[in-house]
Amino acid sequence: MRPYQELGRTLLFLGVILIAGAAIFHFGSKFGFRLGHLPGDIVRRGEHGSFHFPLVSSIVISGAISLILWLINQFRR
């Protein structure tokens, strides 16, 4: 396979991933799935400010990225 064909295939794949991710962020709140506001995310509100640490959201995103990279590695063989 020529290098430009492989580059084109890779760019198309990354584009599909970006579109899917954008759709999840855009339509997720309509279906009750909002990253950054999942149960287990740490939110502390005080008199003078607030602290938000999206712990569970970080774990979900890490798992999704790991799965995607594992799938890419499986199809490259």
PDB file of N, CA, C, O and CB in Angstrom:
ATOM      1  N   MET A   1       0.842  -1.170   0.000  1.00  0.00           N
ATOM      2  CA  MET A   1       0.000   0.000   0.000  1.00  0.00           C
ATOM      3  C   MET A   1       0.895   1.243   0.000  1.00  0.00           C
ATOM      4  O   MET A   1       1.900   1.308   0.707  1.00  0.00           O
ATOM      5  CB  MET A   1      -0.962  -0.008   1.219  1.00  0.00           C
ATOM      6  N   ARG A   2       0.514   2.184  -0.780  1.00  0.00           N
ATOM      7  CA  ARG A   2       1.301   3.422  -0.851  1.00  0.00           C
ATOM      8  C   ARG A   2       1.144   4.247   0.423  1.00  0.00           C
ATOM      9  O   ARG A   2       0.113   4.173   1.092  1.00  0.00           O
ATOM     10  CB  ARG A   2       0.879   4.257  -2.072  1.00  0.00           C
ATOM     11  N   PRO A   3       2.168   5.032   0.756  1.00  0.00           N
ATOM     12  CA  PRO A   3       2.103   5.809   2.003  1.00  0.00           C
ATOM     13  C   PRO A   3       0.934   6.798   2.030  1.00  0.00           C
ATOM     14  O   PRO A   3       0.350   7.031   3.089  1.00  0.00           O
ATOM     15  CB  PRO A   3       3.405   6.564   2.203  1.00  0.00           C
ATOM     16  N   TYR A   4       0.589   7.380   0.881  1.00  0.00           N
ATOM     17  CA  TYR A   4      -0.505   8.349   0.860  1.00  0.00           C
ATOM     18  C   TYR A   4      -1.850   7.672   1.094  1.00  0.00           C
ATOM     19  O   TYR A   4      -2.743   8.268   1.697  1.00  0.00           O
ATOM     20  CB  TYR A   4      -0.522   9.099  -0.468  1.00  0.00           C
ATOM     21  N   GLN A   5      -2.006   6.453   0.631  1.00  0.00           N
ATOM     22  CA  GLN A   5      -3.243   5.727   0.888  1.00  0.00           C
ATOM     23  C   GLN A   5      -3.382   5.407   2.377  1.00  0.00           C
ATOM     24  O   GLN A   5      -4.466   5.530   2.947  1.00  0.00           O
ATOM     25  CB  GLN A   5      -3.290   4.434   0.058  1.00  0.00           C
ATOM     26  N   GLU A   6      -2.294   5.004   2.989  1.00  0.00           N
ATOM     27  CA  GLU A   6      -2.333   4.706   4.419  1.00  0.00           C
ATOM     28  C   GLU A   6      -2.609   5.972   5.229  1.00  0.00           C
ATOM     29  O   GLU A   6      -3.366   5.932   6.199  1.00  0.00           O
ATOM     30  CB  GLU A   6      -1.009   4.063   4.869  1.00  0.00           C
ATOM     31  N   LEU A   7      -2.006   7.084   4.843  1.00  0.00           N
ATOM     32  CA  LEU A   7      -2.265   8.356   5.517  1.00  0.00           C
ATOM     33  C   LEU A   7      -3.722   8.755   5.360  1.00  0.00           C
ATOM     34  O   LEU A   7      -4.351   9.196   6.322  1.00  0.00           O
ATOM     35  CB  LEU A   7      -1.351   9.458   4.966  1.00  0.00           C
ATOM     36  N   GLY A   8      -4.266   8.606   4.160  1.00  0.00           N
ATOM     37  CA  GLY A   8      -5.671   8.941   3.919  1.00  0.00           C
ATOM     38  C   GLY A   8      -6.607   8.087   4.753  1.00  0.00           C
ATOM     39  O   GLY A   8      -7.582   8.591   5.310  1.00  0.00           O
ATOM     40  N   ARG A   9      -6.319   6.803   4.840  1.00  0.00           N
ATOM     41  CA  ARG A   9      -7.149   5.901   5.638  1.00  0.00           C
ATOM     42  C   ARG A   9      -7.088   6.289   7.112  1.00  0.00           C
ATOM     43  O   ARG A   9      -8.105   6.278   7.805  1.00  0.00           O
ATOM     44  CB  ARG A   9      -6.698   4.436   5.450  1.00  0.00           C
ATOM     45  N   THR A  10      -5.898   6.630   7.585  1.00  0.00           N
ATOM     46  CA  THR A  10      -5.736   7.029   8.977  1.00  0.00           C
ATOM     47  C   THR A  10      -6.490   8.324   9.272  1.00  0.00           C
ATOM     48  O   THR A  10      -7.141   8.441  10.310  1.00  0.00           O
ATOM     49  CB  THR A  10      -4.255   7.195   9.311  1.00  0.00           C
ATOM     50  N   LEU A  11      -6.406   9.286   8.372  1.00  0.00           N
ATOM     51  CA  LEU A  11      -7.117  10.551   8.572  1.00  0.00           C
ATOM     52  C   LEU A  11      -8.632  10.358   8.548  1.00  0.00           C
ATOM     53  O   LEU A  11      -9.348  10.993   9.323  1.00  0.00           O
ATOM     54  CB  LEU A  11      -6.707  11.560   7.502  1.00  0.00           C
ATOM     55  N   LEU A  12      -9.123   9.496   7.675  1.00  0.00           N
ATOM     56  CA  LEU A  12     -10.556   9.202   7.649  1.00  0.00           C
ATOM     57  C   LEU A  12     -10.996   8.554   8.958  1.00  0.00           C
ATOM     58  O   LEU A  12     -12.042   8.902   9.505  1.00  0.00           O
ATOM     59  CB  LEU A  12     -10.898   8.285   6.460  1.00  0.00           C
ATOM     60  N   PHE A  13     -10.205   7.620   9.456  1.00  0.00           N
ATOM     61  CA  PHE A  13     -10.531   6.952  10.705  1.00  0.00           C
ATOM     62  C   PHE A  13     -10.555   7.951  11.863  1.00  0.00           C
ATOM     63  O   PHE A  13     -11.468   7.917  12.688  1.00  0.00           O
ATOM     64  CB  PHE A  13      -9.524   5.830  10.987  1.00  0.00           C
ATOM     65  N   LEU A  14      -9.570   8.829  11.932  1.00  0.00           N
ATOM     66  CA  LEU A  14      -9.542   9.842  12.989  1.00  0.00           C
ATOM     67  C   LEU A  14     -10.717  10.813  12.872  1.00  0.00           C
ATOM     68  O   LEU A  14     -11.256  11.264  13.882  1.00  0.00           O
ATOM     69  CB  LEU A  14      -8.224  10.614  12.943  1.00  0.00           C
ATOM     70  N   GLY A  15     -11.109  11.129  11.650  1.00  0.00           N
ATOM     71  CA  GLY A  15     -12.266  11.991  11.440  1.00  0.00           C
ATOM     72  C   GLY A  15     -13.543  11.358  11.951  1.00  0.00           C
ATOM     73  O   GLY A  15     -14.364  12.030  12.575  1.00  0.00           O
ATOM     74  N   VAL A  16     -13.720  10.077  11.693  1.00  0.00           N
ATOM     75  CA  VAL A  16     -14.903   9.371  12.176  1.00  0.00           C
ATOM     76  C   VAL A  16     -14.917   9.345  13.705  1.00  0.00           C
ATOM     77  O   VAL A  16     -15.967   9.528  14.321  1.00  0.00           O
ATOM     78  CB  VAL A  16     -14.945   7.934  11.612  1.00  0.00           C
ATOM     79  N   ILE A  17     -13.760   9.119  14.309  1.00  0.00           N
ATOM     80  CA  ILE A  17     -13.657   9.112  15.778  1.00  0.00           C
ATOM     81  C   ILE A  17     -14.021  10.495  16.337  1.00  0.00           C
ATOM     82  O   ILE A  17     -14.754  10.589  17.321  1.00  0.00           O
ATOM     83  CB  ILE A  17     -12.216   8.706  16.229  1.00  0.00           C
ATOM     84  N   LEU A  18     -13.515  11.559  15.719  1.00  0.00           N
ATOM     85  CA  LEU A  18     -13.816  12.912  16.192  1.00  0.00           C
ATOM     86  C   LEU A  18     -15.293  13.246  16.047  1.00  0.00           C
ATOM     87  O   LEU A  18     -15.875  13.869  16.935  1.00  0.00           O
ATOM     88  CB  LEU A  18     -12.982  13.934  15.434  1.00  0.00           C
ATOM     89  N   ILE A  19     -15.896  12.844  14.957  1.00  0.00           N
ATOM     90  CA  ILE A  19     -17.325  13.098  14.749  1.00  0.00           C
ATOM     91  C   ILE A  19     -18.156  12.336  15.778  1.00  0.00           C
ATOM     92  O   ILE A  19     -19.116  12.876  16.327  1.00  0.00           O
ATOM     93  CB  ILE A  19     -17.748  12.696  13.316  1.00  0.00           C
ATOM     94  N   ALA A  20     -17.787  11.081  16.039  1.00  0.00           N
ATOM     95  CA  ALA A  20     -18.516  10.293  17.036  1.00  0.00           C
ATOM     96  C   ALA A  20     -18.378  10.917  18.424  1.00  0.00           C
ATOM     97  O   ALA A  20     -19.353  10.991  19.172  1.00  0.00           O
ATOM     98  CB  ALA A  20     -18.006   8.838  17.053  1.00  0.00           C
ATOM     99  N   GLY A  21     -17.171  11.363  18.768  1.00  0.00           N
ATOM    100  CA  GLY A  21     -16.968  12.017  20.061  1.00  0.00           C
ATOM    101  C   GLY A  21     -17.759  13.307  20.186  1.00  0.00           C
ATOM    102  O   GLY A  21     -18.339  13.583  21.237  1.00  0.00           O
ATOM    103  N   ALA A  22     -17.788  14.092  19.132  1.00  0.00           N
ATOM    104  CA  ALA A  22     -18.556  15.339  19.150  1.00  0.00           C
ATOM    105  C   ALA A  22     -20.047  15.057  19.286  1.00  0.00           C
ATOM    106  O   ALA A  22     -20.757  15.786  19.978  1.00  0.00           O
ATOM    107  CB  ALA A  22     -18.288  16.156  17.879  1.00  0.00           C
ATOM    108  N   ALA A  23     -20.520  14.013  18.634  1.00  0.00           N
ATOM    109  CA  ALA A  23     -21.936  13.654  18.742  1.00  0.00           C
ATOM    110  C   ALA A  23     -22.284  13.234  20.161  1.00  0.00           C
ATOM    111  O   ALA A  23     -23.356  13.569  20.666  1.00  0.00           O
ATOM    112  CB  ALA A  23     -22.281  12.528  17.763  1.00  0.00           C
ATOM    113  N   ILE A  24     -21.375  12.498  20.811  1.00  0.00           N
ATOM    114  CA  ILE A  24     -21.625  12.084  22.195  1.00  0.00           C
ATOM    115  C   ILE A  24     -21.708  13.305  23.105  1.00  0.00           C
ATOM    116  O   ILE A  24     -22.592  13.382  23.959  1.00  0.00           O
ATOM    117  CB  ILE A  24     -20.517  11.123  22.688  1.00  0.00           C
ATOM    118  N   PHE A  25     -20.794  14.259  22.929  1.00  0.00           N
ATOM    119  CA  PHE A  25     -20.833  15.463  23.759  1.00  0.00           C
ATOM    120  C   PHE A  25     -22.060  16.315  23.462  1.00  0.00           C
ATOM    121  O   PHE A  25     -22.646  16.887  24.380  1.00  0.00           O
ATOM    122  CB  PHE A  25     -19.572  16.286  23.549  1.00  0.00           C
ATOM    123  N   HIS A  26     -22.453  16.410  22.210  1.00  0.00           N
ATOM    124  CA  HIS A  26     -23.574  17.269  21.825  1.00  0.00           C
ATOM    125  C   HIS A  26     -24.918  16.668  22.237  1.00  0.00           C
ATOM    126  O   HIS A  26     -25.754  17.352  22.827  1.00  0.00           O
ATOM    127  CB  HIS A  26     -23.555  17.512  20.319  1.00  0.00           C
ATOM    128  N   PHE A  27     -25.121  15.396  21.927  1.00  0.00           N
ATOM    129  CA  PHE A  27     -26.415  14.765  22.179  1.00  0.00           C
ATOM    130  C   PHE A  27     -26.471  14.021  23.509  1.00  0.00           C
ATOM    131  O   PHE A  27     -27.541  13.559  23.903  1.00  0.00           O
ATOM    132  CB  PHE A  27     -26.739  13.815  21.062  1.00  0.00           C
ATOM    133  N   GLY A  28     -25.361  13.895  24.198  1.00  0.00           N
ATOM    134  CA  GLY A  28     -25.322  13.139  25.443  1.00  0.00           C
ATOM    135  C   GLY A  28     -26.222  13.692  26.531  1.00  0.00           C
ATOM    136  O   GLY A  28     -26.846  12.923  27.263  1.00  0.00           O
ATOM    137  N   SER A  29     -26.299  14.997  26.652  1.00  0.00           N
ATOM    138  CA  SER A  29     -27.126  15.588  27.701  1.00  0.00           C
ATOM    139  C   SER A  29     -28.606  15.342  27.452  1.00  0.00           C
ATOM    140  O   SER A  29     -29.387  15.311  28.403  1.00  0.00           O
ATOM    141  CB  SER A  29     -26.859  17.080  27.803  1.00  0.00           C
ATOM    142  N   LYS A  30     -29.002  15.171  26.220  1.00  0.00           N
ATOM    143  CA  LYS A  30     -30.408  14.899  25.905  1.00  0.00           C
ATOM    144  C   LYS A  30     -30.810  13.487  26.307  1.00  0.00           C
ATOM    145  O   LYS A  30     -31.991  13.215  26.520  1.00  0.00           O
ATOM    146  CB  LYS A  30     -30.667  15.104  24.416  1.00  0.00           C
ATOM    147  N   PHE A  31     -29.824  12.576  26.412  1.00  0.00           N
ATOM    148  CA  PHE A  31     -30.089  11.195  26.780  1.00  0.00           C
ATOM    149  C   PHE A  31     -29.642  10.873  28.199  1.00  0.00           C
ATOM    150  O   PHE A  31     -29.627   9.706  28.590  1.00  0.00           O
ATOM    151  CB  PHE A  31     -29.410  10.269  25.813  1.00  0.00           C
ATOM    152  N   GLY A  32     -29.278  11.891  28.975  1.00  0.00           N
ATOM    153  CA  GLY A  32     -28.903  11.691  30.362  1.00  0.00           C
ATOM    154  C   GLY A  32     -27.455  11.304  30.579  1.00  0.00           C
ATOM    155  O   GLY A  32     -27.090  10.937  31.697  1.00  0.00           O
ATOM    156  N   PHE A  33     -26.619  11.368  29.564  1.00  0.00           N
ATOM    157  CA  PHE A  33     -25.203  11.017  29.694  1.00  0.00           C
ATOM    158  C   PHE A  33     -24.385  12.278  29.516  1.00  0.00           C
ATOM    159  O   PHE A  33     -24.156  12.727  28.393  1.00  0.00           O
ATOM    160  CB  PHE A  33     -24.783   9.927  28.657  1.00  0.00           C
ATOM    161  N   ARG A  34     -23.943  12.852  30.632  1.00  0.00           N
ATOM    162  CA  ARG A  34     -23.171  14.087  30.567  1.00  0.00           C
ATOM    163  C   ARG A  34     -21.815  13.859  31.203  1.00  0.00           C
ATOM    164  O   ARG A  34     -21.721  13.710  32.422  1.00  0.00           O
ATOM    165  CB  ARG A  34     -23.916  15.249  31.264  1.00  0.00           C
ATOM    166  N   LEU A  35     -20.765  13.830  30.401  1.00  0.00           N
ATOM    167  CA  LEU A  35     -19.427  13.686  30.950  1.00  0.00           C
ATOM    168  C   LEU A  35     -19.107  14.908  31.795  1.00  0.00           C
ATOM    169  O   LEU A  35     -19.420  16.035  31.412  1.00  0.00           O
ATOM    170  CB  LEU A  35     -18.379  13.501  29.825  1.00  0.00           C
ATOM    171  N   GLY A  36     -18.494  14.685  32.923  1.00  0.00           N
ATOM    172  CA  GLY A  36     -18.198  15.768  33.856  1.00  0.00           C
ATOM    173  C   GLY A  36     -19.250  15.903  34.927  1.00  0.00           C
ATOM    174  O   GLY A  36     -19.046  16.611  35.913  1.00  0.00           O
ATOM    175  N   HIS A  37     -20.381  15.230  34.749  1.00  0.00           N
ATOM    176  CA  HIS A  37     -21.453  15.281  35.745  1.00  0.00           C
ATOM    177  C   HIS A  37     -21.969  13.884  36.049  1.00  0.00           C
ATOM    178  O   HIS A  37     -23.160  13.704  36.304  1.00  0.00           O
ATOM    179  CB  HIS A  37     -22.603  16.175  35.257  1.00  0.00           C
ATOM    180  N   LEU A  38     -21.090  12.902  36.024  1.00  0.00           N
ATOM    181  CA  LEU A  38     -21.483  11.530  36.311  1.00  0.00           C
ATOM    182  C   LEU A  38     -21.460  11.288  37.811  1.00  0.00           C
ATOM    183  O   LEU A  38     -20.765  11.995  38.540  1.00  0.00           O
ATOM    184  CB  LEU A  38     -20.558  10.534  35.589  1.00  0.00           C
ATOM    185  N   PRO A  39     -22.219  10.286  38.288  1.00  0.00           N
ATOM    186  CA  PRO A  39     -22.134   9.944  39.708  1.00  0.00           C
ATOM    187  C   PRO A  39     -20.705   9.500  40.039  1.00  0.00           C
ATOM    188  O   PRO A  39     -20.124   8.691  39.316  1.00  0.00           O
ATOM    189  CB  PRO A  39     -23.160   8.825  40.073  1.00  0.00           C
ATOM    190  N   GLY A  40     -20.160  10.011  41.095  1.00  0.00           N
ATOM    191  CA  GLY A  40     -18.791   9.693  41.475  1.00  0.00           C
ATOM    192  C   GLY A  40     -17.825  10.823  41.172  1.00  0.00           C
ATOM    193  O   GLY A  40     -16.693  10.810  41.654  1.00  0.00           O
ATOM    194  N   ASP A  41     -18.247  11.791  40.389  1.00  0.00           N
ATOM    195  CA  ASP A  41     -17.426  12.985  40.174  1.00  0.00           C
ATOM    196  C   ASP A  41     -17.469  13.825  41.452  1.00  0.00           C
ATOM    197  O   ASP A  41     -18.514  13.940  42.091  1.00  0.00           O
ATOM    198  CB  ASP A  41     -17.931  13.813  38.929  1.00  0.00           C
ATOM    199  N   ILE A  42     -16.349  14.401  41.811  1.00  0.00           N
ATOM    200  CA  ILE A  42     -16.230  15.124  43.073  1.00  0.00           C
ATOM    201  C   ILE A  42     -16.549  16.601  42.844  1.00  0.00           C
ATOM    202  O   ILE A  42     -15.918  17.263  42.020  1.00  0.00           O
ATOM    203  CB  ILE A  42     -14.807  14.955  43.677  1.00  0.00           C
ATOM    204  N   VAL A  43     -17.538  17.104  43.585  1.00  0.00           N
ATOM    205  CA  VAL A  43     -17.916  18.516  43.513  1.00  0.00           C
ATOM    206  C   VAL A  43     -18.040  19.040  44.934  1.00  0.00           C
ATOM    207  O   VAL A  43     -18.812  18.507  45.731  1.00  0.00           O
ATOM    208  CB  VAL A  43     -19.254  18.716  42.716  1.00  0.00           C
ATOM    209  N   ARG A  44     -17.292  20.071  45.249  1.00  0.00           N
ATOM    210  CA  ARG A  44     -17.372  20.732  46.549  1.00  0.00           C
ATOM    211  C   ARG A  44     -17.657  22.206  46.318  1.00  0.00           C
ATOM    212  O   ARG A  44     -16.919  22.892  45.610  1.00  0.00           O
ATOM    213  CB  ARG A  44     -16.057  20.536  47.371  1.00  0.00           C
ATOM    214  N   ARG A  45     -18.732  22.683  46.921  1.00  0.00           N
ATOM    215  CA  ARG A  45     -19.084  24.097  46.804  1.00  0.00           C
ATOM    216  C   ARG A  45     -18.947  24.752  48.175  1.00  0.00           C
ATOM    217  O   ARG A  45     -19.450  24.247  49.179  1.00  0.00           O
ATOM    218  CB  ARG A  45     -20.532  24.275  46.242  1.00  0.00           C
ATOM    219  N   GLY A  46     -18.271  25.862  48.189  1.00  0.00           N
ATOM    220  CA  GLY A  46     -18.086  26.612  49.428  1.00  0.00           C
ATOM    221  C   GLY A  46     -18.634  28.013  49.292  1.00  0.00           C
ATOM    222  O   GLY A  46     -19.291  28.350  48.307  1.00  0.00           O
ATOM    223  N   GLU A  47     -18.354  28.821  50.295  1.00  0.00           N
ATOM    224  CA  GLU A  47     -18.833  30.209  50.273  1.00  0.00           C
ATOM    225  C   GLU A  47     -18.191  31.025  49.162  1.00  0.00           C
ATOM    226  O   GLU A  47     -18.850  31.837  48.514  1.00  0.00           O
ATOM    227  CB  GLU A  47     -18.564  30.874  51.610  1.00  0.00           C
ATOM    228  N   HIS A  48     -16.900  30.802  48.950  1.00  0.00           N
ATOM    229  CA  HIS A  48     -16.148  31.665  48.046  1.00  0.00           C
ATOM    230  C   HIS A  48     -15.733  30.989  46.748  1.00  0.00           C
ATOM    231  O   HIS A  48     -14.952  31.557  45.984  1.00  0.00           O
ATOM    232  CB  HIS A  48     -14.935  32.170  48.741  1.00  0.00           C
ATOM    233  N   GLY A  49     -16.229  29.808  46.484  1.00  0.00           N
ATOM    234  CA  GLY A  49     -15.846  29.144  45.245  1.00  0.00           C
ATOM    235  C   GLY A  49     -16.270  27.686  45.244  1.00  0.00           C
ATOM    236  O   GLY A  49     -16.940  27.205  46.159  1.00  0.00           O
ATOM    237  N   SER A  50     -15.867  27.017  44.213  1.00  0.00           N
ATOM    238  CA  SER A  50     -16.206  25.602  44.118  1.00  0.00           C
ATOM    239  C   SER A  50     -15.024  24.830  43.534  1.00  0.00           C
ATOM    240  O   SER A  50     -14.145  25.396  42.883  1.00  0.00           O
ATOM    241  CB  SER A  50     -17.478  25.398  43.253  1.00  0.00           C
ATOM    242  N   PHE A  51     -15.032  23.531  43.785  1.00  0.00           N
ATOM    243  CA  PHE A  51     -13.996  22.635  43.278  1.00  0.00           C
ATOM    244  C   PHE A  51     -14.696  21.479  42.587  1.00  0.00           C
ATOM    245  O   PHE A  51     -15.596  20.860  43.154  1.00  0.00           O
ATOM    246  CB  PHE A  51     -13.049  22.126  44.428  1.00  0.00           C
ATOM    247  N   HIS A  52     -14.282  21.192  41.361  1.00  0.00           N
ATOM    248  CA  HIS A  52     -14.890  20.105  40.587  1.00  0.00           C
ATOM    249  C   HIS A  52     -13.782  19.226  40.039  1.00  0.00           C
ATOM    250  O   HIS A  52     -12.907  19.701  39.315  1.00  0.00           O
ATOM    251  CB  HIS A  52     -15.786  20.656  39.430  1.00  0.00           C
ATOM    252  N   PHE A  53     -13.818  17.928  40.387  1.00  0.00           N
ATOM    253  CA  PHE A  53     -12.859  16.972  39.853  1.00  0.00           C
ATOM    254  C   PHE A  53     -13.632  15.807  39.249  1.00  0.00           C
ATOM    255  O   PHE A  53     -14.221  15.012  39.982  1.00  0.00           O
ATOM    256  CB  PHE A  53     -11.870  16.482  40.957  1.00  0.00           C
ATOM    257  N   PRO A  54     -13.640  15.692  37.913  1.00  0.00           N
ATOM    258  CA  PRO A  54     -14.421  14.647  37.248  1.00  0.00           C
ATOM    259  C   PRO A  54     -13.716  13.289  37.280  1.00  0.00           C
ATOM    260  O   PRO A  54     -13.181  12.841  36.266  1.00  0.00           O
ATOM    261  CB  PRO A  54     -14.700  15.047  35.805  1.00  0.00           C
ATOM    262  N   LEU A  55     -13.718  12.639  38.439  1.00  0.00           N
ATOM    263  CA  LEU A  55     -12.999  11.384  38.624  1.00  0.00           C
ATOM    264  C   LEU A  55     -13.568  10.260  37.749  1.00  0.00           C
ATOM    265  O   LEU A  55     -12.824   9.639  36.991  1.00  0.00           O
ATOM    266  CB  LEU A  55     -13.044  10.974  40.089  1.00  0.00           C
ATOM    267  N   VAL A  56     -14.855   9.995  37.841  1.00  0.00           N
ATOM    268  CA  VAL A  56     -15.466   8.907  37.078  1.00  0.00           C
ATOM    269  C   VAL A  56     -15.449   9.227  35.583  1.00  0.00           C
ATOM    270  O   VAL A  56     -15.237   8.336  34.761  1.00  0.00           O
ATOM    271  CB  VAL A  56     -16.913   8.656  37.556  1.00  0.00           C
ATOM    272  N   SER A  57     -15.667  10.475  35.234  1.00  0.00           N
ATOM    273  CA  SER A  57     -15.611  10.859  33.820  1.00  0.00           C
ATOM    274  C   SER A  57     -14.220  10.600  33.249  1.00  0.00           C
ATOM    275  O   SER A  57     -14.091  10.155  32.108  1.00  0.00           O
ATOM    276  CB  SER A  57     -15.992  12.344  33.644  1.00  0.00           C
ATOM    277  N   SER A  58     -13.186  10.875  34.029  1.00  0.00           N
ATOM    278  CA  SER A  58     -11.811  10.619  33.582  1.00  0.00           C
ATOM    279  C   SER A  58     -11.574   9.131  33.357  1.00  0.00           C
ATOM    280  O   SER A  58     -10.911   8.738  32.397  1.00  0.00           O
ATOM    281  CB  SER A  58     -10.803  11.161  34.606  1.00  0.00           C
ATOM    282  N   ILE A  59     -12.119   8.306  34.249  1.00  0.00           N
ATOM    283  CA  ILE A  59     -11.959   6.865  34.103  1.00  0.00           C
ATOM    284  C   ILE A  59     -12.690   6.355  32.865  1.00  0.00           C
ATOM    285  O   ILE A  59     -12.173   5.499  32.147  1.00  0.00           O
ATOM    286  CB  ILE A  59     -12.469   6.145  35.351  1.00  0.00           C
ATOM    287  N   VAL A  60     -13.891   6.877  32.613  1.00  0.00           N
ATOM    288  CA  VAL A  60     -14.662   6.474  31.429  1.00  0.00           C
ATOM    289  C   VAL A  60     -13.928   6.879  30.153  1.00  0.00           C
ATOM    290  O   VAL A  60     -13.826   6.079  29.223  1.00  0.00           O
ATOM    291  CB  VAL A  60     -16.075   7.106  31.455  1.00  0.00           C
ATOM    292  N   ILE A  61     -13.421   8.094  30.097  1.00  0.00           N
ATOM    293  CA  ILE A  61     -12.700   8.560  28.908  1.00  0.00           C
ATOM    294  C   ILE A  61     -11.423   7.753  28.708  1.00  0.00           C
ATOM    295  O   ILE A  61     -11.088   7.399  27.577  1.00  0.00           O
ATOM    296  CB  ILE A  61     -12.368  10.062  29.026  1.00  0.00           C
ATOM    297  N   SER A  62     -10.708   7.458  29.788  1.00  0.00           N
ATOM    298  CA  SER A  62      -9.494   6.656  29.691  1.00  0.00           C
ATOM    299  C   SER A  62      -9.792   5.260  29.163  1.00  0.00           C
ATOM    300  O   SER A  62      -9.057   4.742  28.323  1.00  0.00           O
ATOM    301  CB  SER A  62      -8.813   6.565  31.049  1.00  0.00           C
ATOM    302  N   GLY A  63     -10.859   4.657  29.650  1.00  0.00           N
ATOM    303  CA  GLY A  63     -11.254   3.335  29.167  1.00  0.00           C
ATOM    304  C   GLY A  63     -11.631   3.344  27.696  1.00  0.00           C
ATOM    305  O   GLY A  63     -11.273   2.430  26.954  1.00  0.00           O
ATOM    306  N   ALA A  64     -12.355   4.376  27.270  1.00  0.00           N
ATOM    307  CA  ALA A  64     -12.752   4.476  25.861  1.00  0.00           C
ATOM    308  C   ALA A  64     -11.540   4.654  24.959  1.00  0.00           C
ATOM    309  O   ALA A  64     -11.451   4.020  23.907  1.00  0.00           O
ATOM    310  CB  ALA A  64     -13.727   5.642  25.660  1.00  0.00           C
ATOM    311  N   ILE A  65     -10.610   5.506  25.358  1.00  0.00           N
ATOM    312  CA  ILE A  65      -9.400   5.717  24.555  1.00  0.00           C
ATOM    313  C   ILE A  65      -8.563   4.445  24.508  1.00  0.00           C
ATOM    314  O   ILE A  65      -8.016   4.103  23.460  1.00  0.00           O
ATOM    315  CB  ILE A  65      -8.564   6.884  25.124  1.00  0.00           C
ATOM    316  N   SER A  66      -8.458   3.739  25.639  1.00  0.00           N
ATOM    317  CA  SER A  66      -7.709   2.478  25.657  1.00  0.00           C
ATOM    318  C   SER A  66      -8.342   1.447  24.729  1.00  0.00           C
ATOM    319  O   SER A  66      -7.638   0.733  24.014  1.00  0.00           O
ATOM    320  CB  SER A  66      -7.634   1.922  27.084  1.00  0.00           C
ATOM    321  N   LEU A  67      -9.667   1.371  24.742  1.00  0.00           N
ATOM    322  CA  LEU A  67     -10.373   0.433  23.861  1.00  0.00           C
ATOM    323  C   LEU A  67     -10.157   0.775  22.397  1.00  0.00           C
ATOM    324  O   LEU A  67      -9.928  -0.116  21.579  1.00  0.00           O
ATOM    325  CB  LEU A  67     -11.868   0.429  24.175  1.00  0.00           C
ATOM    326  N   ILE A  68     -10.228   2.045  22.060  1.00  0.00           N
ATOM    327  CA  ILE A  68     -10.017   2.478  20.675  1.00  0.00           C
ATOM    328  C   ILE A  68      -8.602   2.154  20.219  1.00  0.00           C
ATOM    329  O   ILE A  68      -8.407   1.641  19.117  1.00  0.00           O
ATOM    330  CB  ILE A  68     -10.287   3.984  20.532  1.00  0.00           C
ATOM    331  N   LEU A  69      -7.615   2.451  21.057  1.00  0.00           N
ATOM    332  CA  LEU A  69      -6.229   2.169  20.689  1.00  0.00           C
ATOM    333  C   LEU A  69      -5.971   0.667  20.592  1.00  0.00           C
ATOM    334  O   LEU A  69      -5.195   0.230  19.742  1.00  0.00           O
ATOM    335  CB  LEU A  69      -5.276   2.797  21.703  1.00  0.00           C
ATOM    336  N   TRP A  70      -6.614  -0.132  21.455  1.00  0.00           N
ATOM    337  CA  TRP A  70      -6.471  -1.582  21.374  1.00  0.00           C
ATOM    338  C   TRP A  70      -7.071  -2.108  20.064  1.00  0.00           C
ATOM    339  O   TRP A  70      -6.491  -2.980  19.418  1.00  0.00           O
ATOM    340  CB  TRP A  70      -7.147  -2.259  22.586  1.00  0.00           C
ATOM    341  N   LEU A  71      -8.241  -1.570  19.676  1.00  0.00           N
ATOM    342  CA  LEU A  71      -8.861  -1.982  18.417  1.00  0.00           C
ATOM    343  C   LEU A  71      -7.989  -1.611  17.221  1.00  0.00           C
ATOM    344  O   LEU A  71      -7.853  -2.396  16.283  1.00  0.00           O
ATOM    345  CB  LEU A  71     -10.244  -1.346  18.274  1.00  0.00           C
ATOM    346  N   ILE A  72      -7.407  -0.431  17.250  1.00  0.00           N
ATOM    347  CA  ILE A  72      -6.520  -0.015  16.161  1.00  0.00           C
ATOM    348  C   ILE A  72      -5.337  -0.972  16.069  1.00  0.00           C
ATOM    349  O   ILE A  72      -4.938  -1.362  14.972  1.00  0.00           O
ATOM    350  CB  ILE A  72      -6.028   1.441  16.373  1.00  0.00           C
ATOM    351  N   ASN A  73      -4.773  -1.352  17.218  1.00  0.00           N
ATOM    352  CA  ASN A  73      -3.636  -2.260  17.233  1.00  0.00           C
ATOM    353  C   ASN A  73      -4.029  -3.646  16.707  1.00  0.00           C
ATOM    354  O   ASN A  73      -3.228  -4.301  16.040  1.00  0.00           O
ATOM    355  CB  ASN A  73      -3.068  -2.371  18.654  1.00  0.00           C
ATOM    356  N   GLN A  74      -5.252  -4.098  17.000  1.00  0.00           N
ATOM    357  CA  GLN A  74      -5.696  -5.413  16.531  1.00  0.00           C
ATOM    358  C   GLN A  74      -5.875  -5.441  15.013  1.00  0.00           C
ATOM    359  O   GLN A  74      -5.603  -6.463  14.382  1.00  0.00           O
ATOM    360  CB  GLN A  74      -7.007  -5.801  17.216  1.00  0.00           C
ATOM    361  N   PHE A  75      -6.323  -4.346  14.423  1.00  0.00           N
ATOM    362  CA  PHE A  75      -6.563  -4.307  12.991  1.00  0.00           C
ATOM    363  C   PHE A  75      -5.289  -4.027  12.184  1.00  0.00           C
ATOM    364  O   PHE A  75      -5.277  -4.233  10.971  1.00  0.00           O
ATOM    365  CB  PHE A  75      -7.604  -3.259  12.681  1.00  0.00           C
ATOM    366  N   ARG A  76      -4.235  -3.569  12.827  1.00  0.00           N
ATOM    367  CA  ARG A  76      -2.978  -3.284  12.124  1.00  0.00           C
ATOM    368  C   ARG A  76      -2.194  -4.554  11.822  1.00  0.00           C
ATOM    369  O   ARG A  76      -1.350  -4.549  10.927  1.00  0.00           O
ATOM    370  CB  ARG A  76      -2.116  -2.335  12.948  1.00  0.00           C
ATOM    371  N   ARG A  77      -2.446  -5.632  12.537  1.00  0.00           N
ATOM    372  CA  ARG A  77      -1.667  -6.865  12.376  1.00  0.00           C
ATOM    373  C   ARG A  77      -1.925  -7.539  11.070  1.00  0.00           C
ATOM    374  O   ARG A  77      -1.343  -8.587  10.791  1.00  0.00           O
ATOM    375  CB  ARG A  77      -1.960  -7.817  13.483  1.00  0.00           C
TER     376      ARG A  77
END
